[in-house]
Amino acid sequence: MFRRVFVMFFSIMLVGAIWAVSPMIISAARAQTAADYPSSFTGSLMEPSSDRVAIRRTVYVGAYSSVRLGGGKGKVDLATTLSIHNTSDERPLNITRVDYFDTAGNLVHSYLPKPISIRPFGTVEAFVPAENTRGGTGANFIVEWSANGLITDPLIEAVMVGTAGAQGFAFTSRGKPMVRETP
């Protein structure tokens, strides 16, 4: 009996400590700014190659800075992380554009001041905090990438998370290649 009470007490204390410290942890995560570029993912980067570009693609990634609940009156603001994974084991992936647009199609933020190259199997990310609701319910990212030879398509997706009271919400959205057909 004593052991059960002790375990219950310890569990409650642990949950309370985590709850008390979580605002500090979350505040640190929200502190990512454009000035942090590219320090948040320098291990994944390499020097861009001057070789001829053999392939170039544009990818559309739907994202949501907020979603409606129930009858449409409630709303949950979401933090969004755009992740760009180089799935090639041989070649670097060149990223030339990462732009964030709002529901009306207006540019909200451009994440790259200059092109970057991601190492094979490397990953970079862009973050939109939950407090930044400028994107609205129809926000999106446009990512332009290229490679200097044949390469597997990168995995580009947005992960959105948020809470309303004790309820948590999480969504993912995979990138869709934008193919322009000529008549």
C-alpha positions, 0 to 999 in steps of 0.5 A, spaced: 500 500 500 505 504 501 509 503 495 502 504 491 501 511 494 509 513 494 509 511 486 502 515 485 505 521 489 512 521 485 508 521 479 504 527 480 510 531 482 513 529 476 507 531 472 507 537 475 514 539 474 514 537 467 508 542 467 511 547 470 518 547 466 514 546 459 513 554 458 520 555 458 522 549 454 516 552 449 519 559 449 526 557 447 523 553 441 519 559 439 525 563 439 527 561 432 528 567 428 531 568 421 537 570 424 538 563 426 539 561 419 542 556 418 545 555 425 539 551 426 541 546 421 548 547 419 550 540 420 546 538 414 549 543 410 555 543 405 558 548 400 554 548 394 557 545 387 558 549 381 556 543 377 551 544 371 544 543 374 541 537 371 534 537 374 529 542 377 523 542 381 518 546 385 513 543 390 507 545 393 506 544 401 499 545 404 500 548 411 495 551 416 496 556 421 489 555 424 484 550 423 476 551 425 473 546 430 466 544 431 461 548 428 466 553 426 466 558 431 472 555 435 479 555 432 486 552 434 492 556 432 498 551 430 505 551 430 508 549 423 515 545 421 516 545 414 522 539 413 526 538 407 529 531 407 534 529 402 533 522 400 539 521 396 545 517 399 549 520 393 548 527 391 547 533 395 540 537 394 540 544 392 534 548 395 533 555 392 527 557 395 523 556 401 517 561 401 511 561 406 504 564 403 497 566 406 490 564 404 490 569 399 496 567 396 500 573 399 508 572 400 508 572 408 516 570 409 521 568 405 526 563 408 532 563 404 537 569 403 541 565 399 541 558 396 543 552 400 545 545 399 543 539 403 548 533 404 545 526 402 540 524 408 541 531 411 534 535 413 533 542 414 527 545 417 523 552 417 518 554 423 512 558 424 510 559 431 503 558 433 502 565 435 504 567 427 497 566 424 498 570 418 498 564 414 490 562 416 487 556 414 490 556 407 497 557 408 502 554 404 510 553 402 513 553 395 520 549 395 524 550 389 530 544 389 535 542 384 540 537 383 547 536 379 545 529 377 539 524 377 537 524 384 531 521 388 525 526 390 526 529 397 521 528 402 518 535 403 512 535 408 509 540 414 508 538 421 502 542 424 501 541 432 497 545 437 492 544 443 486 547 445 485 546 453 487 538 454 486 536 447 492 536 442 492 536 435 497 534 430 497 534 422 502 532 416 501 535 409 506 532 404 509 536 398 506 535 391 510 537 385 508 542 381 508 540 374 507 545 368 504 542 362 505 546 355 500 546 350 
